Amino acid sequence: MDEREDRIEVRVMNEYGVDFPLWGSDGDIGPDDPEDAGLSPELTADLHAFAARWEAHLGPDASDDRFDRFPVLPALVDRWRRLRASVDREGVQREAEATAIKELGEQLAHRVQDELGPRYAVSYRG
């Protein structure tokens, strides 16, 4: 069997209300047990800080589920927000922060990969 087939999938991915953004497909790693993930205290602290930064960036309408029953509406709302962001100073700052968060998430995924080693396949999902 190919060694890549045996790799454990891990995602660095934020979730509303979750303060540790690491998710494993096999249940060995997850937001409920950050100290058991086998990561350095520095990286664990950086992942917690990343989740807090992402959640602070969400804004007050992040948990707005009024449109969940209508699949096209969230896409339209997102498009409207992006259009507004392109002409609104606050929106431009929010887009810049979203880009910075994405880049940080990718960097953290690389760090997690380095610390966990080749047995794991770590990716970022923003």
C-alpha positions as CSV (number, residue, x, y, z in Angstrom):
1,M,0.0,0.0,0.0
2,D,1.2,3.5,-0.9
3,E,2.4,5.5,2.2
4,R,0.2,8.5,1.0
5,E,-2.9,6.3,1.3
6,D,-2.1,5.8,5.0
7,R,-1.7,9.5,5.8
8,I,-4.1,11.0,8.3
9,E,-6.0,14.0,6.9
10,V,-5.9,17.1,9.1
11,R,-7.4,20.5,8.3
12,V,-6.7,23.9,9.7
13,M,-10.2,25.3,9.5
14,N,-12.1,27.8,11.6
15,E,-15.6,27.2,12.8
16,Y,-17.9,29.7,14.5
17,G,-17.7,29.3,18.2
18,V,-14.7,26.9,18.2
19,D,-11.4,28.2,19.6
20,F,-9.1,25.6,18.2
21,P,-9.1,25.3,14.4
22,L,-7.7,21.9,13.9
23,W,-9.8,19.0,12.6
24,G,-8.7,15.4,11.9
25,S,-10.7,13.0,9.9
26,D,-9.8,10.1,12.2
27,G,-10.9,11.8,15.4
28,D,-7.3,11.8,16.8
29,I,-7.1,15.6,16.4
30,G,-9.9,18.1,17.0
31,P,-11.0,21.2,18.7
32,D,-11.9,19.4,21.9
33,D,-8.4,18.2,22.7
34,P,-5.8,20.8,21.6
35,E,-3.2,19.7,24.2
36,D,-3.4,16.1,22.9
37,A,-2.7,17.1,19.3
38,G,1.1,16.7,19.8
39,L,2.0,20.2,18.8
40,S,4.4,22.6,20.5
41,P,2.9,25.0,23.0
42,E,3.9,27.9,20.7
43,L,2.0,26.5,17.7
44,T,-1.0,25.6,19.9
45,A,-1.1,29.2,21.2
46,D,-0.8,30.6,17.6
47,L,-3.7,28.4,16.5
48,H,-5.9,29.6,19.4
49,A,-4.9,33.2,18.5
50,F,-5.8,32.6,14.8
51,A,-9.2,31.3,15.7
52,A,-9.8,34.3,18.0
53,R,-8.7,36.7,15.2
54,W,-11.0,35.0,12.7
55,E,-14.0,35.1,15.0
56,A,-13.4,38.8,15.7
57,H,-13.3,39.4,12.0
58,L,-16.7,37.8,11.4
59,G,-18.8,40.6,12.6
60,P,-22.3,40.7,14.0
61,D,-24.0,39.0,11.1
62,A,-21.8,35.8,11.1
63,S,-24.5,33.7,12.7
64,D,-27.3,35.0,10.6
65,D,-29.2,31.9,9.5
66,R,-32.3,33.5,8.1
67,F,-31.3,32.5,4.6
68,D,-30.3,28.9,5.2
69,R,-33.4,27.5,3.6
70,F,-32.8,29.4,0.4
71,P,-29.5,28.3,-1.2
72,V,-29.3,31.2,-3.6
73,L,-29.7,33.9,-1.0
74,P,-26.4,33.4,0.9
75,A,-24.5,33.7,-2.4
76,L,-26.4,37.0,-3.2
77,V,-25.8,38.4,0.2
78,D,-22.1,37.5,0.0
79,R,-21.9,39.2,-3.5
80,W,-23.6,42.3,-2.1
81,R,-21.1,42.4,0.8
82,R,-18.1,42.1,-1.6
83,L,-19.5,44.9,-3.8
84,R,-20.0,47.1,-0.8
85,A,-16.5,46.3,0.4
86,S,-15.1,47.4,-2.9
87,V,-16.4,51.0,-2.4
88,D,-16.5,51.3,1.3
89,R,-13.4,52.1,3.4
90,E,-14.4,49.8,6.2
91,G,-15.1,47.1,3.6
92,V,-11.7,47.5,2.1
93,Q,-10.1,47.1,5.5
94,R,-12.3,44.0,6.1
95,E,-11.2,42.5,2.8
96,A,-7.6,43.1,3.6
97,E,-8.1,41.4,7.0
98,A,-9.8,38.5,5.3
99,T,-6.8,38.1,3.0
100,A,-4.3,38.4,5.9
101,I,-6.3,35.7,7.8
102,K,-6.2,33.4,4.8
103,E,-2.4,33.8,4.4
104,L,-1.9,33.2,8.1
105,G,-4.1,30.0,8.0
106,E,-2.0,28.7,5.1
107,Q,1.2,29.4,7.1
108,L,-0.2,27.7,10.2
109,A,-1.1,24.6,8.1
110,H,2.5,24.4,6.9
111,R,3.7,24.7,10.5
112,V,1.3,22.0,11.7
113,Q,2.5,19.8,8.8
114,D,6.1,20.3,9.9
115,E,5.4,19.4,13.5
116,L,3.1,16.4,12.8
117,G,5.4,15.0,10.2
118,P,4.8,12.8,7.0
119,R,2.2,10.6,8.6
120,Y,-0.2,13.5,8.3
121,A,-1.6,15.4,5.3
122,V,-2.3,18.9,6.5
123,S,-4.3,21.4,4.5
124,Y,-5.9,24.8,5.1
125,R,-9.6,25.4,4.4
126,G,-10.6,29.0,4.7
